[in-house]
Amino acid sequence: MNDILPIRRALLSVSNKAGLVEFGRFLAAAGVEILSTGGTAHALREAGVPVKDVSEHTGFPEILDGRVKTLVPQVHGGLLGRRDLAEHLAQMDRHGIAPIDLVAVNLYPFEATVAQGASFDDCIENIDIGGPAMIRSAAKNHAAVAVLTEPAHFEQVQAEIEAEGGTTLATRRRLAAEAYARTAAYDAAIAGWFALQQGQAFPPRLALPGVLRQGLRYGENPHQQAAFYVDGTNRPGIATARQVQGKELSYNNLNDTDAAYECVAEFDRPAIVIVKHANPCGVAVAGDLAGAWDAALLCDPVSAFGGIVAANRVLDAAAAEKITAIFTEVVIAPDADDAAKAIFARKKNLRLLLTGGLPDATAPGLAFKSVSGGFLAQSRDAGRVSEAMLKVVTQRAPSRAEMADMIFAFRVCKHVKSNAIVYAKGLATVGIGAGQMNRVESSRIAAWKSEAAAKAAGIERPLAEGSVVASDAFFPFADGLETAAAAGATAVIQPGGSMRDAEVIAAADKAGLAMVFTGMRHFRH
């Protein structure tokens, strides 16, 4: 069989009609017989492109409200018949089956229908049956058939036909691979939706849909390959972001930016989060973004250099001026006004991402981690403590200001790698200890950082003096709490649940600290 195959007959049946008319005109001008169905045929005829209805071609009408229109031997025989086997050709001739050399199909918009919150019945009706069947048939017989599953394929294939007089085997194989990936992702979306309808968060078989958004220069390190895929859920964030300016985003940029944006979405008031290596190094809420930036930067100005900045409000000029005063890799926010964009434009390498919205920090969803031979799946940490959930366990109850700071600090703790310790005062972090193998060391690092930040700002006393301290998990011994007290903390928020809770409570009472238990921990590994 020749590598380059001319197109004599094509079947076009698409939901997304972008580029359809132009491609149809090209095929018609090249003398290709065009078969089509329903809305696709109507769109082509309206544009003056000659079309033959599939029902006319097959001699079998569309039935069952269009559910059955291409599931017939005249279509699938024309796609699956091998042109290099005399027996196949004889059978096709005997049954009046004409070969189909190209099929363009994109599927009913099931994913979009689900995303719009449509009813169960509407979602069911948007499950395509004939489309995936044709795609798979054409892809299996790619030696003789070109299968186009995306509007972008129209221009690619047209260019090759113009240059080569037909499609090449290399192109047909590439298109076949993309076709199977498309039907796999489509079926995965349907399977996942069906499982959720049955209340199955973790079904017996889990298929993960993903669409390549961007090939990346490398992964965490230059010797690793990487790519960015989106899952179609449209959760606001890096998957929905529009890059307004700046250099190409790296794997680490994307990972850190996601961490920053998920953290900043925790807060209702104007907030700024500064992240370095996936850990917050400064978080604050204030009356406006500029004020939040000042407070967040004070926590750890050294780590903030070259960091990722996330805001939960539209960026304005005042915030932009402050953020661009130091070197920043990425800024992400729901939007930015024109004045802010002009200020950011002065830093041509700074990446500015605008997402159009904020993720819901309490929304359900799954999180994954690869392990040898498989992956772990868990529900997203959507937990959030409220004042009503807290249990005061010390002789002294926290003041109103301490209570507000504790809830703030515990929300930040959720986004800091374990073991995590967060000091906060005035709804701003003043010391963060992350990722240590024991909680005492995290407490000491956070206290040391508060001292270093105070010195850098010319403040005589450590920032942690008069602060509250949050721990992502219980204090297993009193030493971690005693370190926090020595740093100047006046109140503690922690999950509780240790065998030595009584010892830790006694240490808090001895130091005159107020302490509350949350009953909820936030490990982040």
Stockholm file with secondary structure:
# STOCKHOLM 1.0

chainA/1-525         MNDILPIRRALLSVSNKAGLVEFGRFLAAAGVEILSTGGTAHALREAGVPVKDVSEHTGFPEILDGRVKTLVPQVHGGLLGRRDLAEHLAQMDRHGIAPIDLVAVNLYPFEATVAQGASFDDCIENIDIGGPAMIRSAAKNHAAVAVLTEPAHFEQVQAEIEAEGGTTLATRRRLAAEAYARTAAYDAAIAGWFALQQGQAFPPRLALPGVLRQGLRYGENPHQQAAFYVDGTNRPGIATARQVQGKELSYNNLNDTDAAYECVAEFDRPAIVIVKHANPCGVAVAGDLAGAWDAALLCDPVSAFGGIVAANRVLDAAAAEKITAIFTEVVIAPDADDAAKAIFARKKNLRLLLTGGLPDATAPGLAFKSVSGGFLAQSRDAGRVSEAMLKVVTQRAPSRAEMADMIFAFRVCKHVKSNAIVYAKGLATVGIGAGQMNRVESSRIAAWKSEAAAKAAGIERPLAEGSVVASDAFFPFADGLETAAAAGATAVIQPGGSMRDAEVIAAADKAGLAMVFTGMRHFRH
#=GR chainA/1-525 SS CCSSBCCSEEEEEESSCTTHHHHHHHHHHTTCEEEECHHHHHHHHHTTCCCEEHHHHHTCCCBTTTTBSSCSHHHHHHHHCCTTCHHHHHHHHHTTCCCCCEEEEECCCHHHHHHTTCCHHHHHHTCCSHHHHHHHHHHHTTTTCEEECSTHHHHHHHHHHHHHSSBCHHHHHHHHHHHHHHHHHHHHHHHHHHHHHTTCSSCSSCCCCCEEEEEESCSSSTTSCEEEEECSCCCSSTTTCEEEESSCCCHHHHHHHHHHHHHHTTCSSCEEEEEETTEEEEEEECSSHHHHHHHHHHHCHHHHTTEEEEESSCBCHHHHHHHTTSCEEEEEESCBCHHHHHHHTTSTTSEEEECSSCCCTTCCCEEEEEETTEEEEEECCCCCCCGGGCEECSSSCCCHHHHHHHHHHHHHHTTSCSSCEEEESSSBEEEEECSCSSHHHHHHHHHHHHHHHHHHTTCSSCTTTTCEEEESSCCSSHHHHHHHHHTTCCEEEECCCCTTHHHHHHHHHHHTCEEEECSCCCCCC
#=GC SS_cons         CCSSBCCSEEEEEESSCTTHHHHHHHHHHTTCEEEECHHHHHHHHHTTCCCEEHHHHHTCCCBTTTTBSSCSHHHHHHHHCCTTCHHHHHHHHHTTCCCCCEEEEECCCHHHHHHTTCCHHHHHHTCCSHHHHHHHHHHHTTTTCEEECSTHHHHHHHHHHHHHSSBCHHHHHHHHHHHHHHHHHHHHHHHHHHHHHTTCSSCSSCCCCCEEEEEESCSSSTTSCEEEEECSCCCSSTTTCEEEESSCCCHHHHHHHHHHHHHHTTCSSCEEEEEETTEEEEEEECSSHHHHHHHHHHHCHHHHTTEEEEESSCBCHHHHHHHTTSCEEEEEESCBCHHHHHHHTTSTTSEEEECSSCCCTTCCCEEEEEETTEEEEEECCCCCCCGGGCEECSSSCCCHHHHHHHHHHHHHHTTSCSSCEEEESSSBEEEEECSCSSHHHHHHHHHHHHHHHHHHTTCSSCTTTTCEEEESSCCSSHHHHHHHHHTTCCEEEECCCCTTHHHHHHHHHHHTCEEEECSCCCCCC
//
